[in-house]
Amino acid sequence: MRPSAAAFLLAAAVFPAAAADKPCSEADKAIDGVTSWPALQKAAADFGHCDKGPTADLFTEAVLRV
């Protein structure tokens, strides 16, 4: 059973503070390389706090790609 996009977005909304100390400068590269649900979950955990502007678009593209 594959997790839904809604489940991913819920998890990203609940756990972004845990990774708030990671810099956003590496977010674009990490999110752009996402090709699986586990990778998307890791990117959300690592860079969920960066989900604004162009980085938000990359998260959307990653969800659609997976």
Rosetta blueprint (number, residue, H / E / L):
1 M L
2 R L
3 P L
4 S L
5 A H
6 A H
7 A H
8 F H
9 L H
10 L H
11 A H
12 A H
13 A H
14 V H
15 F L
16 P H
17 A H
18 A H
19 A H
20 A L
21 D L
22 K L
23 P L
24 C H
25 S H
26 E H
27 A H
28 D H
29 K H
30 A H
31 I H
32 D H
33 G L
34 V L
35 T L
36 S L
37 W H
38 P H
39 A H
40 L H
41 Q H
42 K H
43 A H
44 A H
45 A H
46 D H
47 F H
48 G H
49 H H
50 C H
51 D L
52 K L
53 G H
54 P H
55 T H
56 A H
57 D H
58 L H
59 F H
60 T H
61 E H
62 A H
63 V H
64 L H
65 R H
66 V L
